[in-house]
Amino acid sequence: MKYISTRGGIAPVDFAQAVMMGLARDGGLLLPEHLPTVEPTLLNAWQTLSYQHLALELLSLFTGEMPRADLEDQIERAYSTFRHPHITPLRKVGELYILELFHGPTLAFKDVALQLLGNLFEYELNKSGGFMNIIGATSGDTGSAAIYGVRGRQRINIFILHPHGRTSPIQALQMTTVTDANVFNIAVRGTFDDAQAIVKTLFNDLEFRDTYQLGAINSINWARVLAQVVYYVFAFLKLRKQGFASVDFSVPTGNFGDIFAGYVAKRLLPEGCIKRLILATNANDILSRFVNQGDYSIAGEVIPTFSPSMDIQIASNFERYLYYLHQENGSKVKAEMEQFAATGRMDLSQFKEQVRRDFASRSVSEQETIDTIRSIYEEHNYLLDPHTAIGVRAALDVKQDRPVVCLATAHPAKFGAAVQKAIGKEVELPPTLAQLANMESRCEVMDADAALIREYLQTNALL
């Protein structure tokens, strides 16, 4: 299996190179040269597999040269930290199914990929004897999951940028109370989009990138997306075992990474297994406008909401889907992305029919988010976090005559203020979160200036 850039400007690389490269050297995102497909005859056998063994089968389709025993070891170690034996259990809640993705060490779906990615980094660095300086931006959960995945590891320093005051208090504490010597937290005065732009600026300076061996943990890293494909297939197989031939998924998303993993799963499985992906957004609705109107454009400033992990205007992973819209033509993608960088807009209305075969979409208001948390709690005694509530609301509004699986992306205790507003009482904190308030914290607050961040990294990086 070889990997190419969405912009067509690099020679194909193998899986290990793709993991370590993160962002393609031409500024594009990495994808397999060809997406594999799963034969229908495999599905019966896969239905009996544990999550870990299903991950091994799926990832083996993409990892190529990596010895199977080594991959199995990395998978087993990654998911040994999860609190539920099924890793991502599926629960029936009313007329919907909830796929709980928050049983990892930081209680968010990002753990599913980032516990594995930390192992992949360490595996490759031990083989090469090299080092890595990870730099990433987070709107909340990616930062803590990435930090937990590499804290204390040899050969790796990690620098995480988050928007100052725009994550939930718990999300900020989960990052800043990790004081291992290889962990550096930076609170940027600005938005997630500002932080992500700085990360891309540093990656696109190839001399700087090579000197400091920069590594990516955001979903611009293909391995992040690949690991998330597994839970879509896992959930589908659970429902197939119950007699359902096809399902829909509802995905709260701001950066298009999680739902792009669903798109890969949709193409990987036999046609019709995953029928439709419901893309749920908050008031920052660039992705909903794209699906419903063909308009991918920045509309004003980022709006702070009860679902801060989705407070994003520029969806980094959208470029991967754009590559398939343009029939895998890297030159067209490059031109579109350059136009978007210059104007903040892409007119993709010519793809409306194709897009609607893959997606439905709904933007959910703040009041609807709170109302959904309240109604699901009152009717089913089940508590949603605000991001999951957005996916549930969208699913209830656009579902058809198939089962709908809603991705539960975080534990509700991580967003206590929103949940309390909805149900009128405080959420009990799990012990791992309750102890954070009394722990030592370390963080640098800095302007959203790439030159300042570059200088800080140079001072603290491995070299």
C-alpha positions as CSV (number, residue, x, y, z in Angstrom):
1,M,0.0,0.0,0.0
2,K,1.4,3.4,-1.1
3,Y,0.2,6.9,-0.2
4,I,-0.1,10.0,-2.3
5,S,-0.9,13.6,-1.7
6,T,-4.3,15.2,-2.4
7,R,-2.4,17.8,-4.3
8,G,-0.4,15.4,-6.4
9,G,3.0,16.9,-5.6
10,I,4.9,14.0,-4.0
11,A,6.2,10.6,-5.0
12,P,4.2,7.7,-3.4
13,V,5.3,6.8,0.2
14,D,4.8,3.7,2.3
15,F,2.6,3.5,5.5
16,A,5.5,4.2,7.9
17,Q,6.5,7.3,5.9
18,A,2.9,8.5,5.8
19,V,2.6,8.2,9.6
20,M,5.8,10.1,10.2
21,M,5.2,12.7,7.5
22,G,1.8,13.7,8.7
23,L,1.1,16.6,6.3
24,A,2.3,15.9,2.8
25,R,5.4,17.9,1.8
26,D,3.4,19.7,-1.0
27,G,0.9,21.0,1.6
28,G,-1.7,18.4,0.8
29,L,-3.1,15.5,2.8
30,L,-2.1,11.9,2.4
31,L,-4.4,9.2,1.2
32,P,-3.9,5.6,-0.1
33,E,-3.3,5.4,-3.8
34,H,-6.4,3.1,-4.0
35,L,-9.0,2.4,-1.3
36,P,-9.3,-1.3,-0.7
37,T,-12.7,-3.0,-0.5
38,V,-14.0,-5.8,1.7
39,E,-15.6,-8.8,0.1
40,P,-19.1,-9.6,1.3
41,T,-18.0,-13.1,2.3
42,L,-15.7,-11.6,5.0
43,L,-18.5,-10.0,6.9
44,N,-19.8,-13.2,8.6
45,A,-16.3,-14.0,9.9
46,W,-15.7,-10.4,11.1
47,Q,-19.0,-10.3,13.1
48,T,-17.4,-12.6,15.7
49,L,-14.2,-10.6,16.2
50,S,-13.4,-8.5,19.2
51,Y,-12.7,-4.8,18.6
52,Q,-9.0,-5.4,18.8
53,H,-9.0,-8.2,16.3
54,L,-11.3,-6.3,13.9
55,A,-8.8,-3.4,14.1
56,L,-6.0,-5.8,13.2
57,E,-7.9,-7.1,10.1
58,L,-8.8,-3.6,8.9
59,L,-5.5,-1.9,9.6
60,S,-3.6,-4.7,7.9
61,L,-5.3,-3.7,4.6
62,F,-3.5,-0.4,4.8
63,T,-0.2,-1.0,6.7
64,G,1.4,-3.1,4.0
65,E,5.0,-3.9,5.0
66,M,4.5,-3.8,8.8
67,P,4.8,-7.3,10.4
68,R,1.4,-8.5,11.5
69,A,2.6,-9.5,15.0
70,D,4.1,-6.0,15.5
71,L,0.8,-4.3,14.5
72,E,-1.2,-6.7,16.8
73,D,1.0,-5.7,19.7
74,Q,0.5,-2.0,19.1
75,I,-3.2,-2.5,18.9
76,E,-3.4,-4.6,22.1
77,R,-1.4,-2.1,24.1
78,A,-3.4,0.9,22.7
79,Y,-6.7,-0.4,23.8
80,S,-5.6,-2.0,27.1
81,T,-6.1,1.5,28.6
82,F,-9.8,1.6,27.8
83,R,-12.4,1.1,30.6
84,H,-15.0,-1.0,28.6
85,P,-14.2,-4.5,27.3
86,H,-15.9,-3.7,23.9
87,I,-13.8,-0.5,23.6
88,T,-16.6,1.3,21.7
89,P,-19.9,-0.3,23.0
90,L,-23.1,0.2,21.1
91,R,-26.3,1.1,23.2
92,K,-29.9,1.4,22.2
93,V,-31.4,4.6,23.4
94,G,-35.0,5.1,22.3
95,E,-35.2,4.8,18.5
96,L,-31.5,5.5,18.0
97,Y,-28.3,3.6,18.7
98,I,-25.5,5.4,20.6
99,L,-21.9,4.4,19.8
100,E,-20.0,5.3,23.0
101,L,-16.5,6.4,22.0
102,F,-15.5,7.9,25.4
103,H,-14.2,5.0,27.3
104,G,-10.5,5.8,26.8
105,P,-8.1,7.4,29.2
106,T,-9.2,11.0,28.5
107,L,-13.0,10.2,28.0
108,A,-13.2,11.4,24.4
109,F,-13.3,9.7,21.0
110,K,-9.8,11.0,20.1
111,D,-8.4,8.3,22.4
112,V,-9.4,5.6,19.9
113,A,-6.9,6.9,17.4
114,L,-4.3,8.7,19.5
115,Q,-3.4,5.8,21.8
116,L,-2.6,3.8,18.7
117,L,-0.8,6.7,17.0
118,G,1.5,7.2,20.0
119,N,2.5,3.5,19.7
120,L,3.1,3.8,15.9
121,F,5.4,6.9,16.5
122,E,7.4,5.1,19.2
123,Y,7.7,1.9,17.0
124,E,9.1,3.8,14.0
125,L,11.5,5.9,16.1
126,N,12.9,2.9,17.9
127,K,13.6,1.3,14.5
128,S,15.3,4.4,13.2
129,G,16.9,5.7,16.3
130,G,15.5,9.1,15.5
131,F,13.5,11.8,17.4
132,M,10.3,13.7,16.8
133,N,8.8,17.0,17.9
134,I,5.0,16.7,17.7
135,I,3.1,19.9,17.1
136,G,-0.7,20.0,17.0
137,A,-3.7,22.2,17.4
138,T,-6.8,21.3,19.4
139,S,-10.2,22.6,19.9
140,G,-10.4,20.6,23.1
141,D,-10.2,16.8,23.1
142,T,-7.3,16.1,20.6
143,G,-4.8,17.8,22.8
144,S,-5.4,15.8,26.0
145,A,-5.7,12.5,24.0
146,A,-2.4,13.2,22.2
147,I,-0.6,14.2,25.3
148,Y,-1.7,11.1,27.1
149,G,-0.6,9.0,24.2
150,V,3.0,10.2,24.2
151,R,3.6,11.6,27.7
152,G,6.9,10.4,29.2
153,R,8.0,8.6,26.0
154,Q,11.6,8.7,24.9
155,R,12.5,10.4,21.6
156,I,9.3,12.5,21.6
157,N,8.5,16.1,22.7
158,I,4.9,17.3,22.2
159,F,3.7,20.9,21.7
160,I,-0.1,21.4,21.8
161,L,-1.8,24.7,20.9
162,H,-5.3,25.3,22.1
163,P,-7.5,28.5,21.9
164,H,-7.1,30.4,25.2
165,G,-10.4,30.4,27.1
166,R,-12.3,28.6,24.3
167,T,-12.1,25.0,25.5
168,S,-14.2,23.7,28.4
169,P,-12.4,24.1,31.8
170,I,-12.1,20.3,32.1
171,Q,-10.5,20.1,28.6
172,A,-8.0,22.7,29.6
173,L,-7.1,21.0,32.8
174,Q,-6.7,17.6,31.1
175,M,-4.0,19.2,29.0
176,T,-2.2,21.5,31.3
177,T,-2.0,19.2,34.4
178,V,0.2,16.8,32.5
179,T,3.6,18.1,33.6
180,D,5.9,15.5,32.1
181,A,9.2,17.0,30.8
182,N,8.3,16.2,27.2
183,V,4.9,18.0,27.2
184,F,4.5,21.6,26.3
185,N,1.0,23.3,26.4
186,I,0.5,26.7,24.6
187,A,-2.8,28.6,25.0
188,V,-3.1,30.8,21.9
189,R,-4.9,34.1,22.1
190,G,-7.3,33.3,19.2
191,T,-9.4,30.5,17.8
192,F,-8.7,26.9,16.9
193,D,-8.5,28.0,13.2
194,D,-5.7,30.4,14.3
195,A,-3.9,27.6,16.0
196,Q,-4.3,25.2,13.1
197,A,-3.0,27.8,10.7
198,I,0.2,28.2,12.7
199,V,0.7,24.4,12.7
200,K,0.3,24.3,8.9
201,T,2.6,27.2,8.5
202,L,5.4,25.5,10.4
203,F,4.8,22.2,8.6
204,N,5.0,24.0,5.2
205,D,8.4,25.4,6.1
206,L,10.2,22.3,4.9
207,E,13.7,23.3,6.2
208,F,12.3,23.9,9.7
209,R,10.2,20.8,9.5
210,D,13.2,18.6,8.6
211,T,15.5,20.2,11.1
212,Y,13.1,19.6,14.0
213,Q,11.6,16.4,12.7
214,L,8.0,17.7,13.1
215,G,5.3,15.1,13.7
216,A,1.5,15.6,13.3
217,I,-1.2,14.3,15.7
218,N,-4.1,16.2,14.2
219,S,-6.4,14.4,11.8
220,I,-4.3,15.7,9.0
221,N,-2.3,12.5,9.9
222,W,-3.7,9.6,7.9
223,A,-3.2,7.1,10.8
224,R,-5.7,9.1,12.9
225,V,-8.4,8.7,10.3
226,L,-7.6,5.1,9.7
227,A,-7.9,4.1,13.3
228,Q,-11.4,5.8,13.4
229,V,-12.6,3.7,10.5
230,V,-12.6,0.7,12.7
231,Y,-15.5,1.8,15.0
232,Y,-17.8,2.4,12.1
233,V,-17.3,-1.1,10.8
234,F,-17.5,-2.5,14.4
235,A,-20.9,-0.8,14.9
236,F,-22.3,-1.9,11.5
237,L,-21.3,-5.5,12.2
238,K,-23.1,-5.4,15.6
239,L,-26.3,-4.3,13.8
240,R,-25.8,-6.7,10.9
241,K,-25.7,-9.5,13.5
242,Q,-29.2,-8.3,14.6
243,G,-30.5,-8.6,11.0
244,F,-30.0,-5.1,9.6
245,A,-28.5,-4.9,6.1
246,S,-27.7,-1.2,6.1
247,V,-27.3,1.6,8.6
248,D,-26.8,5.4,8.8
249,F,-24.4,7.2,11.0
250,S,-24.9,10.6,12.6
251,V,-21.6,12.4,13.3
252,P,-21.1,15.7,15.1
253,T,-18.1,17.2,13.3
254,G,-16.3,20.5,12.8
255,N,-13.0,19.4,11.2
256,F,-14.5,16.7,8.9
257,G,-12.0,14.1,10.2
258,D,-14.4,11.8,12.1
259,I,-17.0,11.9,9.3
260,F,-14.3,11.3,6.7
261,A,-13.4,8.1,8.5
262,G,-17.1,7.2,8.1
263,Y,-16.8,7.9,4.4
264,V,-13.8,5.6,4.1
265,A,-15.7,2.9,5.9
266,K,-18.7,3.4,3.6
267,R,-16.4,2.9,0.6
268,L,-14.5,0.0,2.2
269,L,-17.6,-2.1,3.0
270,P,-19.9,-3.6,0.3
271,E,-22.2,-1.1,-1.3
272,G,-25.3,-0.3,0.8
273,C,-23.9,-1.4,4.2
274,I,-23.4,2.2,5.3
275,K,-26.2,4.0,3.4
276,R,-25.8,7.6,4.5
277,L,-23.7,9.8,6.8
278,I,-25.5,12.5,8.6
279,L,-23.2,15.5,9.1
280,A,-24.2,17.5,12.2
281,T,-22.8,20.9,12.9
282,N,-23.4,23.7,15.4
283,A,-23.7,27.4,14.6
284,N,-20.3,27.2,12.8
285,D,-22.0,25.6,9.9
286,I,-19.6,25.7,6.9
287,L,-19.9,21.9,6.4
288,S,-23.7,22.0,6.6
289,R,-23.8,24.8,4.0
290,F,-21.6,22.8,1.8
291,V,-23.8,19.7,1.9
292,N,-27.1,21.6,1.6
293,Q,-26.1,24.4,-0.7
294,G,-22.8,23.5,-2.3
295,D,-21.3,26.6,-0.6
296,Y,-18.0,26.0,1.2
297,S,-17.2,29.5,2.5
298,I,-16.0,31.2,5.7
299,A,-18.9,33.2,7.2
300,G,-17.7,35.7,9.7
301,E,-15.9,34.9,12.9
302,V,-15.9,31.6,14.8
303,I,-18.9,31.6,17.1
304,P,-18.3,30.2,20.7
305,T,-20.9,27.5,21.6
306,F,-21.7,24.9,24.1
307,S,-19.9,22.4,21.8
308,P,-16.4,24.0,21.7
309,S,-14.7,21.1,19.9
310,M,-16.8,22.0,16.9
311,D,-16.1,25.7,16.9
312,I,-14.3,25.6,13.7
313,Q,-14.7,27.5,10.4
314,I,-12.0,25.8,8.2
315,A,-12.3,22.0,8.2
316,S,-8.8,20.6,7.7
317,N,-9.9,17.2,6.5
318,F,-12.3,18.5,3.9
319,E,-9.5,18.5,1.3
320,R,-9.5,14.7,1.4
321,Y,-13.2,14.5,0.3
322,L,-12.6,17.2,-2.2
323,Y,-10.0,14.9,-3.8
324,Y,-12.6,12.3,-4.5
325,L,-15.1,14.9,-5.7
326,H,-12.6,15.9,-8.3
327,Q,-12.1,12.3,-9.4
328,E,-8.7,12.0,-7.7
329,N,-7.2,14.9,-9.7
330,G,-4.5,16.5,-7.5
331,S,-4.1,19.5,-9.8
332,K,-7.7,20.5,-9.4
333,V,-7.6,20.1,-5.7
334,K,-4.5,22.2,-5.5
335,A,-6.1,25.0,-7.5
336,E,-9.3,24.8,-5.4
337,M,-7.4,25.0,-2.2
338,E,-5.3,28.0,-3.4
339,Q,-8.5,29.8,-4.4
340,F,-10.0,29.1,-1.0
341,A,-6.8,30.4,0.7
342,A,-7.1,33.6,-1.3
343,T,-10.9,34.2,-1.2
344,G,-12.3,32.1,1.7
345,R,-14.8,30.5,-0.6
346,M,-15.3,27.5,-2.9
347,D,-18.4,27.1,-5.1
348,L,-19.0,23.3,-5.2
349,S,-22.6,23.4,-6.2
350,Q,-21.9,21.3,-9.3
351,F,-21.3,18.4,-7.0
352,K,-24.6,18.7,-5.1
353,E,-26.1,15.5,-6.3
354,Q,-23.0,13.5,-5.6
355,V,-22.6,15.0,-2.2
356,R,-26.2,14.2,-1.2
357,R,-25.7,10.6,-2.1
358,D,-23.0,10.5,0.6
359,F,-24.3,12.9,3.2
360,A,-27.3,14.6,4.8
361,S,-26.7,17.5,7.0
362,R,-28.3,19.6,9.7
363,S,-27.0,22.6,11.7
364,V,-28.2,22.5,15.3
365,S,-28.8,25.7,17.4
366,E,-27.7,26.2,21.0
367,Q,-31.3,25.9,22.3
368,E,-31.9,22.7,20.4
369,T,-28.7,21.3,21.8
370,I,-29.8,22.0,25.4
371,D,-33.3,20.8,24.7
372,T,-32.0,17.5,23.2
373,I,-29.8,16.8,26.3
374,R,-32.8,17.5,28.5
375,S,-35.3,15.4,26.5
376,I,-33.1,12.4,26.1
377,Y,-32.3,12.4,29.8
378,E,-35.9,12.8,30.9
379,E,-37.2,10.2,28.4
380,H,-34.4,7.6,28.6
381,N,-32.3,8.4,31.6
382,Y,-29.3,8.8,29.3
383,L,-27.0,11.7,29.5
384,L,-25.5,13.3,26.4
385,D,-22.6,15.7,26.1
386,P,-23.4,18.8,23.9
387,H,-21.5,17.5,20.8
388,T,-23.3,14.1,20.9
389,A,-26.6,16.0,21.4
390,I,-26.0,17.8,18.1
391,G,-25.6,14.4,16.4
392,V,-28.7,13.0,18.1
393,R,-30.8,16.1,17.1
394,A,-29.8,15.9,13.5
395,A,-30.5,12.1,13.4
396,L,-34.0,12.5,14.8
397,D,-34.7,15.2,12.2
398,V,-33.5,13.5,9.1
399,K,-33.6,9.7,9.8
400,Q,-35.3,7.4,7.4
401,D,-36.4,3.7,7.8
402,R,-33.0,2.4,8.8
403,P,-31.1,2.2,12.1
404,V,-29.2,5.3,12.9
405,V,-26.0,5.1,14.9
406,C,-25.1,8.4,16.7
407,L,-21.5,8.8,17.6
408,A,-21.1,9.8,21.3
409,T,-17.8,11.7,21.1
410,A,-17.2,12.7,24.8
411,H,-18.2,11.9,28.3
412,P,-20.9,14.5,29.4
413,A,-18.9,15.4,32.5
414,K,-16.3,17.1,30.3
415,F,-19.0,19.8,29.5
416,G,-20.6,20.2,32.9
417,A,-21.9,23.7,32.4
418,A,-24.0,22.8,29.3
419,V,-25.3,19.6,30.9
420,Q,-26.2,21.4,34.1
421,K,-28.1,24.0,32.1
422,A,-30.0,21.3,30.4
423,I,-30.9,19.0,33.3
424,G,-30.8,21.5,36.3
425,K,-28.1,19.7,38.3
426,E,-24.4,19.1,38.3
427,V,-22.9,16.1,36.6
428,E,-20.9,13.8,38.8
429,L,-17.3,13.9,37.8
430,P,-15.5,10.6,37.2
431,P,-12.5,10.2,39.6
432,T,-10.0,11.0,36.8
433,L,-11.6,14.3,36.2
434,A,-12.5,15.2,39.8
435,Q,-8.8,15.1,40.8
436,L,-7.7,17.6,38.1
437,A,-8.6,20.8,40.0
438,N,-6.0,20.0,42.7
439,M,-3.2,19.1,40.4
440,E,-0.2,21.3,39.3
441,S,-0.8,23.0,36.0
442,R,1.7,24.3,33.4
443,C,0.9,26.3,30.3
444,E,2.3,29.2,28.2
445,V,-0.2,31.9,27.0
446,M,1.0,33.3,23.7
447,D,-0.3,35.5,20.8
448,A,-1.4,33.7,17.7
449,D,1.9,34.4,15.9
450,A,3.7,31.7,14.0
451,A,7.0,33.4,14.6
452,L,6.6,33.4,18.4
453,I,5.5,29.7,18.4
454,R,8.4,28.8,16.1
455,E,10.8,30.5,18.6
456,Y,9.3,28.7,21.6
457,L,9.5,25.4,19.8
458,Q,13.2,26.0,18.9
459,T,14.0,26.7,22.5
460,N,12.3,23.6,23.9
461,A,12.5,21.0,21.0
462,L,14.5,17.8,20.8
463,L,17.3,18.3,18.4
